Amino acid sequence: MGKRVLIVDDTLFMRLKLKTLLEKWEYQVVGEGANGLEAVTKYTALRPDFVLMDITMPEMDGIEALKEIKKIDAKAVVVMVSAMGQECAVKEAILSGARSFVIKPFKDDKMQEVLSKL
């Protein structure tokens, strides 16, 4: 199998879509989370090669989770997956250490292109 991935999104549908695509492209989905707190906990336990994470989530948003993950592992690779209209949040995510971002709804080939550069 390919690189190990953690998927974090508060929508089950989006987690399933991402998981299906990633497995088709031979990535290994090692865990899933529904909010930023789960992202931090699962990152710590699983140490994936990269994280795909939504920005807008309950309990702890993606940017706060990104900052916490970066405190745990400065080399963590996190790609934010965010809805259109969140340009300010995307900019903050990049400044906080996100490696890249993908705007939802995304085209499969665009996601594959971003992941191939990791």
N, C-alpha and C positions, 0 to 999 in steps of 0.2 A: 504494500500500500504506500501511498504518497504521504505528503505532509499531514501532520496531526492538527485538527482544527476544533476550536470551541465556537459554537454559534450562540449568540445572545440576542434575543428579540422577544418583546412581550406578546407578540402575535404567533400563535401556534402555526398558522398557515405559512407565515414567512419562514419560520424555522424549518418546516417540512420542505418548502420550496428550495431553500438553500441546501439542506441536507441532501435532497435528491440530486441537485446539480453537482454538488461537491463529490458525492460518491460516484456519479457518472464520470467525473473527471479524475477519478482515482485518488481523491483525498480521503483521509480517514477522520470521520467526525467522532471525536472522543468524548464530547459532552455538549449539553445544551443548557441554557439558562433563560429565565423569563424577566430578569431585572438585573440592575447593576450589582446588587449585593451578591446574587448568585454568580455573576461574572467573576467577581473578585475571589470568592470562595473556590469556585471550580478552576479558575486559572491557577491558584495556589496549589491545589491538589493535583491537577492534571498536567500542568506545564506544557500546553500545546505549542506547536510551531507558530501558529497565528490565531487571532481571534477576529471573527466577524461580529460587529456589535452595533445595534441600533442606538440612536441618541436619545429619543424620547421613550422613557420607560418609568414604571412606578418604583417607589422605594429609593432607588438611587439611579440617576440618569446615566447615560453612556459616557458622558464627559467626566463625571465624578468617578465612575468605575475605571475609566482609562487612567486617570491620575493616580488612583489607588494601585492599579496593576503596575504602572510605571515605578511606583515606590517599591513594590515587591521585586520587580525585575526591570531594570532600566533598558534592557535590550528587547523587551516584549514587542511583538509585532501585532498591531491592532489596526484593523480596517473598519472604519465607520460606514454603516449602511443607513442612510437617512432619507427621509421624505423630502420632496421638493419644497422650497420655501424656507429651508433651514440653513441658509447660507451663513448666517452669523454663528450658528452652532457648529457648522462644519469648520469654519475658520478657527474657532476656539479649540476644536478637537485637534486640528493640525498643529496649532501652537502648543497644545498640551502633549503632543507626542504621537498622535495617530500617524501611521505610515501612509495611508491613502484613504479615499472614501469613494463610495458608490451611491448614486442617487436612486431612490425607489420612485416609481417602478423602474427596474433596470432590465436591459436586454441581456440575455444569457452571455452573448459574446463579449459584451462590455465587462461583465463580472469576470469572465475567464481571462480577459486581457489584463485587468488589474491584478488578479491573483498570480498570473504568470510572471509578473514583475517583482514579486515578493522574494 
